[in-house]
Structure formats: C-alpha cells, structure tokens
Amino acid sequence: MLKKETSLRVQKYLREKDLSSFLSFGESSPIGFHWANDRNSSAFVKELFAHNPKEQEAFRLEQLEGELDTLKDIPIWLMSRRGQLKSDLFNLYQCYLDPRLKTQWFDIEEILVSTSHEAGPFSSVKGMRWFDATIYAKFIYLKLIQAWAPQREFRLSLDVPIEIRAGGSPLGSIKGRLHQISAHGIVLNLENLGQAKEWGDKEIMILKKPLSLKDCDSGIERCLRSEEWMGSLENFSLKGADFHTLVQSQIDSTSSDHYFIFIPFSKMTLLSVRAHEEAMKNLKELFEEAQGAIQKYVKAA
C-alpha cells in the first residue's frame, strides 16, 4: 500500500526540487536516491520537461544551466604540437562529452592543459586533473533532460564512512566512504589511494566506521529501514590481487583527487556472524525491496 506522506515527498522531489539534489530518507540516513540513477525516474523527469513545461520546470532548468554556465568564466589553456589555445572549463567538459572529440583529445598524451596560467603548470588532458565528478554529473543531468545519455540501472546513494586496511593492520590504512550500491556491487569513494597499489599480496578489509542514525522513526517508509541497512552493509574483505586490479584501473584512467572503485559482489566476502551466502542474500533482498518501493512511488507520481 502506498503511504501518503512518502508519495507526497517523492512527488515533490521529482517535480520541484533542485535537479542536482538527492532524495534524502532522513536527517542522518546513510541512504539516498537521485532521479538520474534509475531509468524510470529519469524518463519521468525528461517527460516532465518535454511537454508543456511550467514556470517551476523552467526555473529548475535555468538553475542547473546557470551552475554550469559559471564554468565559462574559468579560463584554461590547451597546448599541443600545433600551438596554444585559450578556452574555458565549460568547453573542456563539452569536448569530453562529445564522443568524436573525446577520442581525438582524451586518448592522446600530447595535449596538455593548464587551469592556472598560460605559462602553466601544464598536465596531460588525459590525466584528468581538471575533472570533477560533481560537475560532470550536472552535465549528464542536462543531457538526460534535453538530449540523450546512456540510462543507468537502478542504484542507491550511500554515505557511510569506511577504513580500508591491508592484512587487517591499521597502519597505512585508507579513509573513504561507501558511495553507491547497485544490483551488482558497491562503489567506494576514496580521497587517495595511498599504498593501495602495493597491497596485491594481502587480504584487503573494508571496515565501516560508527554512524549515528537520527529521525528514522518517521519520514520515508521509516527511512527505508536505515537501521537494517547499516546492519546489512557488513564489513567485507576481498583478495589483494582483485583490489590491485581495480585500483590500477582507476590510476590509469584518472589523476583526480577522488577515486571511485566499483567492487562486484562476486569479489566480496562479507565478514558476518552469519554465513557469507546468507548475509549476501539479505543485502541483495534489502536492495531489491528499496528499488521496488522507490520505483512504485515514482510510477505513482
């Protein structure tokens, strides 16, 4: 049965909220949702803007476009064997989003970029030091509404602090967060990779840090059972060789300040008092329940 309070909250989120904002399940809930992270809700939002957009939709779109337009005021300098070109950060992201230019520019080491001055310092465009995941996401939101972009399968946003240890030792550990969960695995958000690329021969442990939950006795379906989520998101481990491969892939593709590491469920071993298979089954069922609930309310909106 659909709950009126939840229906109104989801409807308000889809129809009125800032397009960059997330649907929060509670003041301190570790679980959230963004409309672009599900093909059904992104189709709903696209349809909302496509037919007879009202003043509210126009304002939301102008707000998103305005956030991106500020990038036009940030100069960059590109350098290649042909010479130097002054442009702006907005144009650089646009080129990255263009499949034709992406192949020409971002797969070639010789093109350099400076975001500081025409005299440098310069770094490889391919190095992605200019790249910001939050900014990139806003460009994708705009494409989902105005044009076409690949649709994502359903995923939930997470905000759970973690510590990554090699061989269980706290020495040299890496801080990060559980960032997203999908039907296939979990995404970690790490601010740095430390000595991770040297951990290939050690067991890697991902440990949750304490997290206080408030205001979860009300709100969206009791915050979609936040307390149960925190119990189901068990500490887990994976083989050092698997972690090394995932880390190396990120090192090769980006040099940004944040690294997003996708860990498939098939590579994880949940460190639970229950058997791994039982704990994993519980986590996947909880995810499917949340997916079903959100999509149900999106359909009703």
C-alpha positions in Angstrom: 0.0 0.0 0.0 1.3 3.5 -0.9 1.8 5.8 2.0 0.5 9.3 1.5 3.5 11.0 3.3 6.0 9.1 1.2 4.1 9.7 -2.1 4.0 13.4 -1.5 7.7 13.5 -0.6 8.7 11.6 -3.7 6.4 13.7 -5.9 7.8 16.9 -4.6 11.3 15.7 -5.1 10.7 14.8 -8.8 8.6 17.9 -9.6 10.0 20.7 -7.5 13.5 20.1 -6.1 16.8 21.3 -7.4 17.8 18.9 -10.2 21.2 18.3 -8.6 19.7 17.4 -5.2 19.1 13.9 -3.8 16.0 12.5 -2.2 17.0 12.0 1.5 15.4 9.3 3.5 16.1 11.0 6.8 18.2 13.7 8.5 21.1 11.3 9.1 20.1 8.3 7.0 23.0 6.7 5.1 20.7 6.0 2.1 19.6 8.4 -0.6 18.4 8.4 -4.2 18.9 10.6 -7.3 16.5 10.6 -10.2 19.3 10.2 -12.7 20.2 6.8 -11.1 17.2 5.0 -12.4 15.9 4.8 -16.0 12.2 5.0 -14.8 12.7 8.2 -12.8 15.0 9.8 -15.4 12.3 9.1 -18.0 9.7 10.7 -15.7 11.8 13.9 -15.3 12.6 14.1 -19.1 8.9 13.8 -19.9 8.1 16.4 -17.3 10.3 18.9 -19.1 9.4 17.8 -22.6 5.7 18.6 -22.6 4.3 21.9 -21.6 7.0 22.8 -19.0 5.6 25.1 -16.4 7.3 28.0 -14.6 8.7 25.6 -11.9 10.4 23.4 -14.5 11.8 26.4 -16.3 13.3 27.7 -13.1 14.8 24.3 -12.2 16.4 24.0 -15.7 17.7 27.6 -15.6 19.2 26.9 -12.2 21.1 23.8 -13.5 22.2 25.6 -16.6 23.3 28.6 -14.5 25.5 26.4 -12.3 27.3 25.1 -15.5 27.5 28.5 -17.1 29.8 29.7 -14.4 32.4 27.3 -15.8 32.6 29.6 -18.9 34.3 32.2 -16.6 37.1 29.8 -15.7 39.9 30.1 -18.3 42.0 27.1 -19.3 45.0 26.9 -21.7 45.5 23.9 -24.1 48.8 23.1 -25.6 49.8 20.7 -28.4 52.4 20.5 -31.1 50.3 22.9 -33.2 50.5 25.6 -30.5 48.5 27.0 -27.6 44.7 27.7 -27.4 42.8 29.6 -24.7 39.4 28.2 -23.8 37.3 27.7 -20.7 36.4 24.8 -18.4 32.8 24.6 -19.7 34.1 23.9 -23.2 36.6 21.3 -21.9 33.7 19.3 -20.4 31.7 19.7 -23.5 34.5 18.3 -25.5 34.9 15.4 -23.1 31.2 14.6 -23.5 31.5 14.6 -27.3 32.4 11.0 -28.4 34.3 12.3 -31.5 36.4 14.9 -29.6 36.9 12.5 -26.7 38.6 10.1 -29.0 40.8 12.8 -30.5 41.7 14.7 -27.4 41.5 12.5 -24.4 43.3 9.4 -25.8 46.3 11.4 -26.8 49.0 12.2 -24.3 50.5 15.1 -26.3 47.6 17.5 -25.5 48.3 19.4 -22.2 46.0 21.6 -20.2 46.6 24.3 -17.6 43.9 25.7 -15.3 46.2 28.2 -13.8 48.0 30.3 -16.4 49.1 30.4 -20.0 52.6 29.7 -18.7 51.5 26.6 -16.8 51.9 24.4 -15.0 50.6 22.0 -17.6 49.4 18.4 -17.2 48.1 15.9 -19.7 44.4 16.3 -20.6 44.2 12.5 -20.3 45.4 12.8 -16.7 42.0 14.3 -15.8 43.3 16.6 -13.1 40.7 19.1 -14.2 37.9 16.6 -13.8 35.3 16.9 -11.1 32.7 14.2 -10.7 30.0 16.5 -9.3 30.4 18.9 -12.3 30.4 16.0 -14.7 27.2 14.7 -13.2 25.4 18.0 -13.8 26.3 17.9 -17.5 24.8 14.4 -17.6 21.6 15.6 -15.8 21.2 18.2 -18.5 21.8 15.7 -21.3 19.2 13.3 -19.8 16.6 16.1 -19.9 17.5 17.8 -23.2 19.0 15.2 -25.4 20.2 11.6 -24.9 22.6 9.9 -22.5 23.0 6.2 -21.5 20.5 5.2 -18.9 21.6 3.8 -15.6 20.2 0.8 -14.0 18.8 1.5 -10.6 21.3 2.4 -7.8 21.1 3.9 -4.4 23.4 6.5 -3.0 25.3 5.7 0.2 27.2 7.9 2.7 28.9 5.5 5.1 32.5 6.2 6.3 34.9 3.3 5.9 38.5 2.4 6.6 40.4 0.1 4.2 43.2 -2.0 5.8 45.7 -4.3 4.2 46.0 -7.6 6.1 43.8 -6.1 8.9 46.6 -3.6 10.0 45.5 0.0 10.7 49.0 1.2 9.6 48.8 2.9 6.3 45.0 2.5 6.1 42.9 4.5 3.6 39.8 6.5 4.6 36.8 6.7 2.3 33.1 6.2 2.0 30.6 3.6 0.7 29.3 5.7 -2.2 26.7 3.7 -4.1 25.1 0.3 -4.3 23.6 -1.4 -7.3 22.3 -4.9 -8.1 25.8 -5.9 -8.9 28.1 -4.4 -6.3 29.3 -1.4 -4.3 31.1 1.7 -5.3 33.8 3.2 -2.9 34.7 6.8 -2.9 38.4 7.2 -1.9 40.2 10.6 -1.5 43.5 9.0 -2.1 44.9 5.5 -2.8 47.9 5.7 -0.5 49.9 2.5 -0.8 47.0 0.5 -2.2 48.8 -0.4 -5.4 51.4 -2.3 -3.3 48.8 -4.4 -1.5 48.5 -7.1 -4.1 49.6 -9.9 -1.9 47.5 -9.1 1.2 43.9 -9.6 2.1 42.0 -6.3 2.0 39.5 -5.4 4.7 36.8 -2.7 4.3 35.5 -1.7 7.7 32.6 0.6 8.5 33.1 3.5 10.9 30.4 4.3 13.5 27.5 6.3 12.2 24.7 7.9 14.2 21.2 7.5 12.9 18.5 10.1 13.8 15.0 10.8 12.9 14.4 7.4 11.4 11.2 6.6 13.2 9.4 8.8 10.7 9.8 10.0 7.1 10.1 7.9 4.0 9.0 4.4 5.0 10.9 4.8 8.3 13.9 6.0 6.2 13.6 2.8 4.2 14.8 0.8 7.2 18.1 2.7 7.7 19.0 0.7 10.8 18.6 -2.5 8.9 20.7 -1.2 6.1 23.5 -0.4 8.5 23.3 -3.9 9.8 23.2 -5.5 6.3 26.1 -3.4 4.9 28.6 -5.7 6.7 32.3 -5.2 6.8 33.8 -7.2 4.0 37.1 -8.4 2.5 38.5 -9.2 -0.9 41.7 -10.6 -2.4 44.6 -8.2 -2.7 45.1 -9.1 -6.3 41.5 -8.2 -7.1 41.8 -4.9 -5.3 45.1 -4.1 -7.0 43.4 -4.6 -10.4 40.5 -2.3 -9.6 42.9 0.3 -8.1 45.2 0.2 -11.1 42.3 0.7 -13.4 41.5 4.0 -11.6 45.1 5.1 -11.6 45.3 4.5 -15.3 42.1 6.4 -16.1 42.2 9.4 -13.8 44.5 11.6 -11.6 41.8 13.4 -9.8 41.5 13.9 -6.0 38.8 11.2 -5.7 38.8 7.7 -6.9 35.6 5.7 -7.4 36.2 1.9 -7.1 33.5 -0.5 -8.1 33.7 -3.8 -6.3 31.4 -6.6 -7.6 29.6 -8.7 -5.1 31.3 -11.7 -6.6 34.7 -10.4 -5.4 33.5 -9.7 -1.8 33.4 -11.8 1.3 31.1 -10.4 4.0 32.6 -10.5 7.4 29.4 -11.5 9.2 28.5 -13.8 12.1 26.2 -15.4 9.6 27.4 -17.4 6.6 28.6 -15.2 3.7 25.8 -16.6 1.4 23.1 -15.8 3.9 24.4 -12.3 4.6 24.8 -11.5 0.9 21.3 -12.8 0.2 19.9 -10.5 2.9 21.8 -7.4 1.5 20.5 -8.1 -2.1 16.9 -8.6 -0.9 17.1 -5.3 1.0 18.3 -3.6 -2.1 15.6 -5.1 -4.2 13.0 -4.1 -1.6 14.2 -0.4 -1.7 14.3 -0.5 -5.5 10.7 -1.8 -5.7 9.5 0.8 -3.2 11.1 3.8 -4.9 10.0 2.8 -8.4 6.5 2.2 -7.1 6.3 5.8 -5.8 7.9 7.2 -9.0 5.2 5.4 -11.0 2.5 6.9 -8.8 3.9 10.4 -9.2 
